[in-house]
């Protein structure tokens, strides 16, 4: 039965992240801010965990990544008020904003501090100003005009990023992915474009295509738990590489130690590895269960662990039964597992 579990362990995709994560990666106004290697394809490498951002900017991101949007908004805002040319702080504040009042505050700050930068970098803030505009119907036209006017600007990709954000807002994923690809050709150093394009590719079920963008994004933001989780999820569920997935999921768990989705994925990666770490798998599943006791996926994975790896048919039966009680979608498969566990119990007797 061991082979069955290798294709059955259940983890959550990017589209099923908990509410706090979805608020960060997809807002109504702007969706800003989520087995062995095969021959010849070594897979992604976890980026180093050294300092990539100024301390205060790193702190602001950590507040956002740990579901503290009000504190994150204030931290980003203090940063751009002190250093108006720091465009990451402006976009970070916009992503963390949760009210019209906060959006209006950013808009007024930008007016008061205009221009926050000079030279080629001014296109970044022109893009931001258009996105913050009070007349949404004009934003696409204004961004097209800006992109046309700045054809010789090496940072022209920012205007195209703005268009990608608009396409995401209206649900035009293919168009968003295409324009973001063009943005990165024009200006390759835009981490947000990589993050947003990866999100679009995942929503289009083009998971393998999202790997490069997630890798590039993580070079700039090595502790973003959303990106770490998504890359780990792809390696685990699409590329069938639990051993490669594990370090990404472990780092994501450092940032969000009580997130059940990360715990489930890390437990599955530990269980399905060529050399399974069953203690870690059980620890992750049980902790996830304490946090989210009515999540059927956790009970399913515990059932697989007890049935396939720990030879504990009684515990497996209890887990599969609870999975069905909670409305798990693999009911027929769970019923067959239960029957198999009953036969195994009788043989032991």
N, C-alpha and C positions, 0 to 999 in steps of 0.2 A: 504493500500500500504506500510505501514511501514515495514512489514516483508521482502519485496523485497529488501530494501536498506541494510538490514543486511548481505546480501550475495553479494551485488553489488558494494559497495565502492571499488574503485580501487587505489592501491598503487603499487610502483615499487619494484620489487624483487632485490636481490643482483646482479643479472646479468645485471640490467638496471641502475646502478648507473651512475651519471654524469661523464664526462671525467676525472675530477681531482681525483675522488675516484678510478676509474679503473686504473689510472696510479700508484696509491699507492699500490693497492692490487694485481696487476697482470702485471708483466713486461716480456719482451721477454726473458731476461736472467734468472731472478729468480722471481717467483710469491710470494714475501715475505709478503709482508705486503700490507673480508672483510669480552566478555560475562562473565560470572562468572567462577571462577576456578571450575574444576570438582571435584567430591567427591574423597578424598584421593590423590589429585594431586594439591598441593598448588601453583605450578608454581615457576619460578625463582624469586629470590629476588635481587633487585638492590644492587650492592656492595657499601660499604661506599666510600665516596669521599675524604677521607683523603690522606695524602702524602704516595704514594707507591714507588716513585722513587726520587733520588736526584734531586734538583731543576733544574739543568742545563740539565739533561737528560729529565726531564718532558717538559722543554721548547723546546728541539729539537723535541720531539714527537709532540708537539702542532704545530710546524712549518710544519711538514709533514702532519698532519691531516687537516691543513687549506690551503692546496695547495700552499705551499711555498717551493718547493723541493730544490731549490738552497741554500736557507738559512738553511734548515734542514740539507742538506749534509754538509755544512760548520760547523754547530753546532755539529753534530755527530763526524765529523772528529777532531775538536778541542778537544772533549772529549776523544777520544781514543788516540790521540797523547799525551795528558796530563796523561792519565791513561790507558796504553796499555792493562791491564788485563780486562778492562770493555768490555766484549764481546757484550753487548747490543748496545754499541755505534758503533762497527764495523758493525754489521748486520743492524743497523739503517742507517748508511751511505750507505751501499750497496743498501738498499731498496729505499733510496732517490736519488741515482745516476740516472742521465738522459742522460749521454753521455759516450762514450768509454773512453774519457779522464778522467772522474771521476772514472770509474771502474779501469783504469790503475793506478790512484793515490792511490787507496786503496790497490791494489796489491803491488805496490812499498813500501808503508808504512808498509805493513805486512812483506815484505822481510827485510826491514831495522830494524824493531823492533823485529824480531824473536829471541828467543821465547817470546811472550808477557805474557805468564803465564807458570806455572810449575805444576807438579803433575797431578792429574786426569783431571784438566781443560784444559790441552794442547790439548785434543781431540777436543774441541770446535774450536780451531784455526786451527788444522789440517783439520777439515771439511771445514772451511772457505777458507783455502788455496787451497783445491781441487776445491771448487766451483768457485774460481777466476782463476783457471788454464787456460792457453792459449790454451790448447788442449781439447776442449769439449768432443771429442770422448773417452777420457780416464777417465772422471769423474766418471761414474758409476762403472767401474772396481776398481778405486782407493778407492771409498767410501765403496764398498763391502770389500775390503782388510782391510781397516781401521776398519770397524765394526768387522771383524773376529779377528784382532790383539788385539782388546780392549774388548774382551768378559768379562773380570773381572772388567772393569772400570764402576763405577756407573753412569758415564755420557755418556755411549755408545749410548744412545738415540740420541745424537747430530749427530752421523754419519748416523743413520737411518733417521733423519730429512733431512739431505742432500740428501739422496735417494728420499725422498718424494718430495723435491723441483724439482729434476730432472724429476720425473714422471709427476709432474704438468706441467713442461715446455713442455713435449712432448704430453700432453693431456691424459695421462693414469690415469684417476681420481680414478678408483677402486683400482688400484695398489697403488696410492698415499695415499688414505684413509687407506688402510690396513697397509702399512709400517709405517705411522704416528701413528696408534694405537699401533703398536709394540714399536715404539720409546717412547711413553708415558708410556708403561708398564715398559720399561727399566729405564727411567728417567722421572718422572712425572712432574718435575718443568721446563717445557719448554713452556712458554706462546705462542711462535710462532708456535709450533706444534699444540696446541689447535686451534689457529686462522686459520691455514692453513687447518687443518682437517675439521673444521666447513665449511670453504669455499668449500671444495670438496664435503662434504655431501649436501650442498645446491645446488651445480651444478648438483648433482645426484638426486635432488628432494627428498632427505631424510631429510626433514626439521626438523622433530621432533627429529631425531638422532643428529642434530647439536646443540640442546639446551644446553646439558651438556658441550660441548666444548666451546661454547660461554660464558657460565657462568664462567667456569674455567679461560678462557682468561681474562674476565673482572675483575676478582679478582686481576689480576696483572696490567691491563691497564683499569681502570674504566672510563676513558674519551675518549676511542677510539670511534669516532662517527660512524665508519663503523660497528664495532661489535655491538654497541648499536642499531643502525638502524636495522641491520639484525635480532637481537633477538626481537626487537619490531615488526618487520615485520612478523616474524614467529608467535609470540603470537597473533597478530592481524588477520592475513590472514589464518593461518593453525590451530591454537589452538582456534580461535574464542574468544579471551580474550582481548578485547580492554582496559579494566580497568588495566590489568597487563602490557599491552604494553606501556601505557602512560608514566610512569616514565623513561623508557629507551629512549623513543623518546624525552622527554623533556630534558634529559641530553645531548643527541646527538645535540639538537638544541642549547644548550649553547655553544658548540664548533663550530658549523656551522650554525649560525642564519639565513643565507640566502640560505640554501640548499632547493630547491623545493621538493625533494623527502622526506626529513624529515618532511617538513611542510605538505605535502599531507598526510603522514602516521599519524602524530599527529592529524591533523584535522579529519581524519577518525576514529581514536581511540576515540576522544572526542565525535564525532557524534554517534558512535555505542555503547557507554558505556551503561550499564543498566540505569544510570541516565545521559542522554546526557548533555554535556556542549556545547550548540549550539553557544554561543558567541565565544568561543575559536575555534570551528570548522570553523565558518565563517571567523574569523580573519586569521587563518592559510591558508585557501583556497585562500582568497583574496591576502594575501601577496605572496603566491606561484604564483598566477596569474600575479602579477606585475613583478615578476622575470622571469617567463617563460610563457608569454601570449599565446603561441601556443601549449601548452601541453594539449591534449584532456582530459587526466585523471582529470585535475583540473576542467574543465568545467563539466565533468560527476559528480564529487562529489558535486559541487555546485548545479547542477540540483537536485540531490538526497536530499541535504539539504533543498532546497526550496520546493521541492515536498512533501517529507515525513515528514518534521519536522517543517517547517515554514509556511506551507499552503500559498505559494506565487506562484500560477500557472504561472503568467506572467514571473517572473524571472526564473522559472524552464524551461519554454519553450525556452527562450533565451539561457539558458545554454546548453540545450540538442541540440538545433540547431547548436550552435557553436561547440559542441562536434562532430557532424556529419560532419560539414564543414572541420574540422581539420583531418578527416579520422579515427575517433574512430571506433574500431572494433565491437562494439555492436550496429550497426546501426539499426537493426530491433527492438531491445529492446528500443532504444531511440525513435524511431518513435511511438512505443506503448505508451511510457511515454507521448509524446507530445499530442497524441490523448486523453489520460486520463486527462491531464491538461486542454485541451480545453473543455472537458465535465464538468470538475470542474468549469471552468470559467463561462460556460453557466448557471450552477446551481446557482452560486452566483448572476448572473444577474437576 
